[in-house]
Amino acid sequence: MRARTMASVAVSACVVLVACACGPDKGKEDTDAKSSQPSAFTSTPTEEQSATPSASARTEKPSAEPTGDQPAPRTKAGAIERYEQYLHALGREDIDTVCEVARPAAKKAEDQGLGPCTSTYATVFQMISPAQKKALKTATVDSQRVAVRTPVKIEMPVESVRASVTFSESDLGSYTLEYLKNDWYITE
């Protein structure tokens, strides 16, 4: 039970960190990226096909942005995709992606004294067995078991995770994703 609590707090802290990283300039970047698109669409059809507004927008935004130059879909499917990204990163021990997706939750955990996301998740990685890590790398989410609480808040119960091993509340847990700053983040 103590390990589950630590993992939950770690995730909560990581999610808070993601929201903080988006910052107030995030919206400006999105506006800048969108404003660069009209010029590409006013050119001839041949140029339109070869022009890639997203490629130019990518140079303006951090490369760690998982959704490219467009906001993530504010849909159940968008939340599931983001959660699967987190699960796969957890299996690969990809600390950067894990802390990106779980930043708000990790920040909460850090505020409660568990330390920064990177050190907290280093401990979490040690608690996951090799078989569980392997299973997480290809885990999917059963959308039928996902609970939409509001248009911007979706719960991912542990029972929704489909993998080659079964996960329980004590070894993976259930999470809440919220749509913050144009993407889905684990907040609880």
C-alpha positions as CSV (number, residue, x, y, z in Angstrom):
1,M,0.0,0.0,0.0
2,R,2.9,2.4,0.8
3,A,4.4,1.7,-2.6
4,R,1.1,2.5,-4.3
5,T,0.8,5.7,-2.4
6,M,4.3,6.7,-3.3
7,A,3.7,5.9,-7.0
8,S,0.4,7.9,-7.0
9,V,2.0,10.9,-5.4
10,A,4.9,10.7,-7.8
11,V,2.5,10.7,-10.7
12,S,0.5,13.6,-9.2
13,A,3.7,15.6,-8.8
14,C,4.8,14.9,-12.4
15,V,1.5,16.1,-13.8
16,V,1.8,19.4,-12.0
17,L,5.3,19.9,-13.5
18,V,3.9,19.5,-17.0
19,A,1.3,22.2,-16.5
20,C,4.0,24.6,-15.2
21,A,6.2,23.9,-18.1
22,C,3.5,25.0,-20.5
23,G,3.5,28.4,-19.0
24,P,1.8,31.6,-20.2
25,D,3.8,31.8,-23.4
26,K,2.3,28.5,-24.6
27,G,-0.8,30.2,-26.1
28,K,1.4,32.8,-27.9
29,E,3.4,30.0,-29.5
30,D,0.2,28.4,-30.7
31,T,-1.0,31.7,-32.1
32,D,2.4,32.3,-33.8
33,A,2.2,28.8,-35.4
34,K,-1.3,29.4,-36.6
35,S,-0.4,32.8,-38.0
36,S,2.3,31.2,-40.1
37,Q,-0.1,28.8,-41.8
38,P,-2.2,31.2,-44.0
39,S,0.8,32.2,-46.1
40,A,1.4,28.5,-47.0
41,F,-2.3,28.1,-48.0
42,T,-2.3,31.2,-50.2
43,S,0.3,29.8,-52.5
44,T,-0.2,27.7,-55.7
45,P,-1.5,24.2,-55.3
46,T,2.0,22.7,-56.0
47,E,3.5,24.9,-53.3
48,E,0.7,24.0,-51.0
49,Q,1.4,20.3,-51.3
50,S,5.1,20.8,-50.7
51,A,4.8,23.4,-47.9
52,T,4.7,22.0,-44.5
53,P,3.5,24.7,-42.0
54,S,4.0,22.2,-39.2
55,A,7.7,21.8,-40.0
56,S,8.2,25.5,-39.7
57,A,6.1,25.7,-36.6
58,R,8.2,22.8,-35.0
59,T,11.3,25.0,-35.2
60,E,9.4,27.6,-33.1
61,K,8.3,25.2,-30.4
62,P,10.3,22.9,-28.1
63,S,10.9,19.5,-29.7
64,A,9.6,17.8,-26.6
65,E,6.1,18.9,-27.5
66,P,4.3,15.6,-28.1
67,T,1.4,17.1,-30.2
68,G,3.5,19.0,-32.7
69,D,2.1,22.4,-33.8
70,Q,-1.5,21.7,-33.1
71,P,-3.3,21.3,-29.8
72,A,-4.0,17.7,-28.7
73,P,-7.5,16.6,-29.4
74,R,-9.8,17.4,-26.5
75,T,-11.5,14.0,-26.8
76,K,-11.6,10.7,-25.0
77,A,-9.4,9.3,-27.8
78,G,-6.9,12.1,-27.3
79,A,-6.7,11.3,-23.6
80,I,-6.3,7.6,-24.2
81,E,-3.5,8.2,-26.7
82,R,-1.7,10.4,-24.2
83,Y,-2.1,7.9,-21.4
84,E,-0.8,5.1,-23.6
85,Q,2.2,7.4,-24.3
86,Y,2.8,7.6,-20.6
87,L,2.4,3.8,-20.1
88,H,4.9,3.0,-22.9
89,A,7.4,5.6,-21.5
90,L,7.0,4.0,-18.0
91,G,7.9,0.6,-19.5
92,R,10.9,2.1,-21.3
93,E,12.0,4.0,-18.2
94,D,11.8,7.2,-20.4
95,I,11.9,9.7,-17.6
96,D,11.6,12.7,-19.8
97,T,8.3,11.6,-21.3
98,V,6.9,10.2,-18.0
99,C,7.7,13.6,-16.3
100,E,6.2,15.5,-19.2
101,V,2.9,13.6,-19.1
102,A,2.7,13.4,-15.3
103,R,4.1,16.8,-14.4
104,P,1.1,18.3,-12.5
105,A,0.8,15.1,-10.4
106,A,4.5,15.0,-9.8
107,K,4.5,18.6,-8.7
108,K,1.8,17.8,-6.1
109,A,4.0,14.9,-4.9
110,E,7.1,17.2,-4.7
111,D,5.1,19.7,-2.7
112,Q,4.3,16.9,-0.3
113,G,8.0,16.2,0.2
114,L,8.7,13.4,-2.3
115,G,11.3,15.2,-4.3
116,P,11.5,16.2,-7.9
117,C,9.8,14.1,-10.7
118,T,13.1,12.6,-12.0
119,S,14.2,11.3,-8.6
120,T,10.8,10.1,-7.6
121,Y,10.2,8.2,-10.9
122,A,13.7,6.7,-10.6
123,T,12.4,5.0,-7.5
124,V,9.1,4.1,-9.2
125,F,11.0,2.4,-12.1
126,Q,12.8,0.2,-9.5
127,M,9.4,-1.0,-8.1
128,I,8.2,-2.2,-11.6
129,S,9.2,-5.8,-12.4
130,P,10.9,-6.6,-15.7
131,A,7.8,-8.5,-16.9
132,Q,5.6,-5.4,-16.1
133,K,8.0,-3.1,-17.9
134,K,7.9,-5.3,-21.0
135,A,4.1,-5.4,-20.8
136,L,3.8,-1.6,-20.4
137,K,5.8,-1.0,-23.6
138,T,2.9,-2.3,-25.7
139,A,0.0,-1.7,-23.3
140,T,-3.2,-0.3,-24.7
141,V,-6.3,1.2,-23.1
142,D,-9.8,-0.3,-23.4
143,S,-11.9,2.8,-24.2
144,Q,-15.0,1.0,-22.9
145,R,-13.6,1.1,-19.4
146,V,-12.5,4.8,-19.4
147,A,-14.8,7.2,-17.5
148,V,-15.4,10.7,-19.0
149,R,-16.1,12.9,-15.9
150,T,-16.2,16.2,-17.8
151,P,-15.1,17.2,-21.3
152,V,-11.7,18.1,-19.8
153,K,-11.4,15.4,-17.1
154,I,-11.1,11.7,-17.8
155,E,-10.4,8.8,-15.5
156,M,-8.3,5.8,-16.5
157,P,-9.0,3.0,-14.2
158,V,-6.3,0.3,-13.9
159,E,-8.9,-2.1,-15.3
160,S,-8.7,-0.2,-18.6
161,V,-5.1,-1.1,-19.2
162,R,-4.7,-4.0,-21.6
163,A,-1.3,-5.7,-21.4
164,S,0.3,-9.1,-21.3
165,V,0.3,-9.0,-17.5
166,T,-2.6,-7.9,-15.3
167,F,-2.0,-4.7,-13.3
168,S,-3.7,-3.9,-10.0
169,E,-4.3,-0.8,-8.0
170,S,-1.2,-1.6,-5.9
171,D,1.2,-1.9,-8.7
172,L,-0.1,0.6,-11.3
173,G,-3.1,2.3,-10.0
174,S,-5.8,4.4,-11.7
175,Y,-5.2,7.9,-12.9
176,T,-7.1,11.1,-13.9
177,L,-6.1,13.0,-16.9
178,E,-7.1,16.6,-17.4
179,Y,-6.9,18.8,-20.5
180,L,-4.5,21.7,-19.6
181,K,-2.7,24.1,-21.9
182,N,-3.8,22.2,-25.0
183,D,-2.8,18.7,-24.0
184,W,-3.8,15.9,-21.6
185,Y,-1.8,15.5,-18.3
186,I,-2.0,13.2,-15.4
187,T,-3.2,15.2,-12.5
188,E,-4.2,12.5,-10.0
